[in-house]
């Protein structure tokens, strides 16, 4: 295979990827602590199948990372923060026996390589995992990276509605919508340290149509729906 995509390999995360993940974290979130060795080792212990990295072939550098766990959604409230959904980043709340939701705790792509196809490939690998495990869905908190530019003149909810209807482009949420996700709600205090999002996130969902039942599509807020692709 020729072209840029052939430069990268997506594979399961290993312990020797920890320094590269930490470096990538510092680049993406310069104002917060990076993923720690204790957190990554915990991920690999409780759910190794749910952890992925993209490696640049020529440099062996970690250029993207995805981390996830399985949860029983009924154990949580929609407005809980990232720490609650991830057990402070350790994933010790991973519940594969009862859970049907793959929770996307993190996806990072090196900024200079965004729009190269790596992010799309990482999302596809995660969706393939959900299908392989027979899970109902993927849910995550999409931090609203562009909201700080609009916070002085609109609410986070209005911002998300405009992103959904393609009146505003958000660097994170717009991409996720293109990967088949839809918005369930807008919550505050999801990532308290994040200046770009002002702490706001959109709760997003991707449904595994192979196992979903009609009732799994009910209760969606019509303000966040834009096309028949988001309906049953």
SVG drawing of the C-alpha trace seen along z (x, -y; Angstrom):
<svg xmlns="http://www.w3.org/2000/svg" viewBox="-38 -37 51 49">
<polyline fill="none" stroke="black" stroke-width="0.4" points="0.0,0.0 1.4,-3.4 0.9,-6.8 0.9,-8.4 -1.2,-5.7 1.4,-3.0 3.8,-4.9 1.8,-4.0 1.0,-0.8 -1.9,-0.5 -1.5,2.2 -2.3,3.0 -0.5,0.9 2.6,2.4 4.4,1.3 7.3,0.0 5.0,-2.5 4.5,-4.3 7.2,-7.0 5.9,-7.8 2.3,-8.0 3.5,-10.4 5.3,-12.6 2.2,-12.7 0.0,-13.6 2.3,-16.6 2.0,-17.8 -1.8,-17.5 -2.5,-18.6 0.4,-21.0 -1.4,-22.3 -2.1,-18.9 -0.2,-15.9 0.4,-13.3 -0.8,-9.7 1.3,-8.0 3.1,-4.7 0.7,-3.5 -2.3,-4.3 -1.1,-2.7 0.0,0.4 -3.4,0.6 -5.1,0.4 -2.9,3.2 -3.7,5.4 -7.5,4.9 -8.3,4.6 -5.3,5.0 -7.7,5.6 -9.0,2.0 -5.7,0.1 -4.2,-0.9 -1.3,-3.0 -0.3,-4.1 3.4,-3.9 5.3,-5.7 7.3,-3.1 10.4,-5.2 10.8,-6.7 9.0,-4.1 7.4,-7.1 3.9,-6.9 1.9,-9.3 -1.6,-8.3 -3.2,-6.5 -6.6,-5.2 -7.7,-3.9 -11.0,-2.4 -12.9,-0.2 -16.2,1.5 -18.8,0.1 -22.4,0.9 -23.9,-2.5 -26.6,-2.2 -23.9,-2.6 -23.3,-6.2 -25.1,-9.4 -24.9,-11.3 -23.3,-14.3 -20.5,-12.5 -17.0,-13.7 -14.0,-11.9 -12.6,-10.8 -15.8,-9.0 -16.1,-7.2 -12.4,-6.0 -11.7,-5.5 -9.3,-8.5 -7.7,-7.1 -6.9,-3.7 -9.8,-1.8 -10.3,0.4 -14.0,0.0 -13.8,2.1 -16.8,4.3 -16.9,6.8 -19.2,9.2 -22.1,6.8 -21.3,3.9 -22.4,3.4 -20.9,0.0 -17.3,-0.5 -16.3,-3.8 -13.8,-5.8 -11.6,-7.4 -9.0,-8.9 -8.0,-9.3 -5.0,-11.4 -3.3,-12.1 -0.1,-14.1 -1.2,-17.6 1.0,-17.7 -0.4,-14.4 -4.1,-15.2 -6.1,-14.9 -3.6,-12.2 -6.2,-9.3 -4.7,-8.0 -7.6,-9.2 -10.1,-7.6 -8.2,-4.3 -8.1,-4.4 -11.8,-5.0 -12.4,-2.1 -10.3,0.2 -12.3,-0.7 -15.6,-0.1 -14.3,3.2 -13.5,4.1 -17.0,3.2 -18.5,5.4 -16.2,8.3 -17.1,8.3 -20.8,8.0 -21.2,4.7 -24.2,2.5 -22.4,-0.8 -19.4,-3.1 -19.9,-6.2 -17.5,-9.0 -17.2,-12.6 -16.2,-14.8 -14.3,-17.8 -15.4,-20.9 -12.0,-22.1 -13.3,-25.1 -15.8,-26.4 -13.4,-28.9 -13.7,-31.0 -17.5,-31.2 -18.1,-31.0 -18.5,-34.8 -21.5,-34.8 -23.3,-31.4 -23.9,-28.5 -22.1,-25.2 -25.4,-23.6 -26.0,-26.2 -22.5,-25.7 -23.0,-21.9 -26.3,-22.4 -24.5,-24.6 -21.7,-22.1 -24.2,-19.3 -25.9,-21.4 -22.5,-22.3 -22.7,-26.0 -19.6,-25.8 -16.6,-23.4 -15.2,-21.9 -11.8,-20.2 -13.0,-17.2 -16.7,-16.9 -17.1,-17.6 -14.6,-14.7 -16.5,-12.4 -19.8,-13.1 -18.3,-12.1 -17.3,-8.7 -20.9,-7.8 -21.4,-9.2 -24.4,-11.3 -24.8,-13.6 -26.8,-12.6 -26.3,-15.6 -24.0,-18.4 -22.4,-18.4 -20.2,-20.7 -17.2,-19.9 -16.2,-16.9 -12.5,-17.9 -12.0,-20.5 -8.5,-21.5 -9.3,-22.0 -9.2,-25.6 -10.2,-25.0 -13.5,-23.4 -14.1,-25.4 -14.7,-22.0 -17.7,-21.2 -18.1,-18.0 -20.7,-16.5 -21.7,-13.0 -21.6,-11.0 -22.7,-7.6 -22.0,-5.1 -24.5,-2.3 -23.6,1.3 -26.4,1.9 -25.6,5.6 -27.0,6.1 -29.1,3.0 -32.9,3.2 -35.5,0.6 -35.6,-0.7 -31.9,-1.3 -32.5,-4.2 -35.2,-5.9 -34.9,-9.0 -32.6,-11.0 -32.8,-14.8 -34.1,-15.9 -32.0,-19.1 -28.9,-17.0 -30.1,-15.0 -29.5,-16.1 -30.2,-13.2 -31.8,-9.8 -28.4,-8.2 -29.0,-9.0 -32.4,-7.4 -33.6,-3.8"/>
</svg>
